[in-house]
Amino acid sequence: METAAERTASTTGGEDLAVLAPAAAAALNLLADAVRRGGADHDDIVQALKAAGVHEAFARVFDAASERVMDAADDPYDFDVRLHADNLAGAAGDVRRAFEWL
């Protein structure tokens, strides 16, 4: 899905995230509101979310953050850096596993 938000690959200070993260949160909040007001049952909601790939898109955010941590690391063997990157990758796996159980 393309948005009107400006995309710049050269942004370094997180300015793109300052625009995109709130937009993503707003979209998820709209989805939650639609689920609350709609008449669909639990299985229909979960299947629609799975079909749309919401969980995979959310997991990719954590994967990308993990990659950025490792790319920015001065020492890829630094324990604290690796722990941070592993925790982010683990969060991505948790999101994927959560949908497997639904």
C-alpha positions as CSV (number, residue, x, y, z in Angstrom):
1,M,0.0,0.0,0.0
2,E,1.4,3.3,-1.0
3,T,0.8,6.4,1.1
4,A,1.2,10.1,0.6
5,A,4.0,10.1,3.1
6,E,7.3,11.2,1.6
7,R,9.8,8.4,1.3
8,T,13.4,9.3,1.4
9,A,16.2,6.7,1.5
10,S,18.8,9.3,2.6
11,T,17.0,10.3,5.8
12,T,19.3,9.6,8.7
13,G,17.7,11.1,11.8
14,G,14.6,9.1,11.9
15,E,12.4,11.8,10.3
16,D,10.8,9.2,8.1
17,L,9.8,7.1,11.1
18,A,8.4,10.2,12.8
19,V,5.9,10.3,9.9
20,L,5.4,6.6,9.1
21,A,5.2,5.1,12.6
22,P,2.2,7.2,13.7
23,A,0.5,6.5,10.4
24,A,1.0,2.8,10.9
25,A,-0.4,3.0,14.5
26,A,-3.3,5.0,13.2
27,A,-4.1,2.4,10.6
28,L,-4.0,-0.4,13.2
29,N,-6.2,1.7,15.5
30,L,-8.7,2.1,12.6
31,L,-8.6,-1.6,12.1
32,A,-9.3,-2.3,15.8
33,D,-12.2,0.1,15.7
34,A,-13.7,-1.6,12.6
35,V,-13.4,-5.0,14.3
36,R,-15.1,-3.6,17.5
37,R,-18.0,-2.2,15.4
38,G,-18.3,-5.0,12.9
39,G,-20.3,-8.1,13.2
40,A,-17.6,-10.6,12.3
41,D,-16.7,-13.4,14.6
42,H,-13.2,-14.2,15.9
43,D,-12.3,-16.7,13.2
44,D,-13.3,-14.3,10.4
45,I,-11.3,-11.5,11.9
46,V,-8.2,-13.7,12.3
47,Q,-8.5,-15.1,8.8
48,A,-8.8,-11.6,7.4
49,L,-5.7,-10.5,9.3
50,K,-3.8,-13.5,8.1
51,A,-4.9,-13.1,4.5
52,A,-3.8,-9.5,4.6
53,G,-0.4,-10.4,6.0
54,V,-0.7,-8.0,9.0
55,H,1.4,-10.2,11.2
56,E,4.2,-10.6,8.6
57,A,4.3,-6.9,7.9
58,F,4.6,-6.2,11.6
59,A,7.3,-8.9,12.0
60,R,9.3,-7.3,9.2
61,V,9.5,-4.1,11.1
62,F,11.3,-5.9,13.9
63,D,13.5,-7.8,11.4
64,A,14.5,-4.5,9.8
65,A,15.3,-3.0,13.2
66,S,17.4,-6.0,14.1
67,E,19.3,-5.7,10.8
68,R,19.9,-1.9,11.4
69,V,21.3,-2.6,14.8
70,M,23.8,-5.0,13.4
71,D,24.6,-2.8,10.4
72,A,25.4,0.1,12.7
73,A,27.5,-2.0,15.1
74,D,31.2,-1.1,15.3
75,D,31.9,-4.6,16.5
76,P,29.5,-7.3,15.4
77,Y,30.7,-9.5,18.2
78,D,29.8,-7.0,20.9
79,F,27.5,-8.9,23.3
80,D,25.2,-5.9,24.1
81,V,24.7,-5.1,20.4
82,R,24.0,-8.8,19.5
83,L,21.6,-9.1,22.4
84,H,19.7,-6.1,21.3
85,A,19.5,-7.4,17.7
86,D,18.6,-10.9,18.8
87,N,15.8,-9.5,21.0
88,L,14.3,-7.6,18.0
89,A,14.6,-10.7,15.8
90,G,12.9,-12.7,18.6
91,A,10.1,-10.2,18.8
92,A,9.5,-10.8,15.0
93,G,9.4,-14.5,15.6
94,D,6.9,-14.0,18.5
95,V,4.6,-12.1,16.2
96,R,4.7,-14.8,13.6
97,R,4.2,-17.5,16.2
98,A,1.2,-15.7,17.7
99,F,-0.6,-15.9,14.4
100,E,0.3,-19.6,14.1
101,W,-1.6,-20.3,17.3
102,L,-4.7,-18.3,16.3
